[in-house]
Amino acid sequence: VDKALFAYLARQTESGRRGHGSLGRDVLNGRRSEIEFINGMIAAKGEELGVPVPIHRGLTEIVKRIDAGVLKPHPDNIAALVAAAQDQRRKK
């Protein structure tokens, strides 16, 4: 399952992918995103249940900062999250 999930995610994030998801379109067009209702809810539920969810929490906080105008949308904003996810994957 993990292998299939990571393969799917890799296909969805390849540089040649056409278009963006709704959250990406919101961010790129300067609209407030629905991050709190997606990743924010997952993070809150995980934390409530004692399940570590650092990627969801981190992504939520980054996008909220973009929504607030503190950060400009840029792939570098998530570089540390990507590195953390890769490190976590290697440890398994």
Secondary structure, DSSP 4 states (H G I P E B T S, - for coil): -HHHHHHHHHHHT-TT--S--HHHHHHHTTPPPSGGGTHHHHHHHHHHHT---HHHHHHHHHHHHHHTTSS---GGGGHHHHHHHHHHHHH-
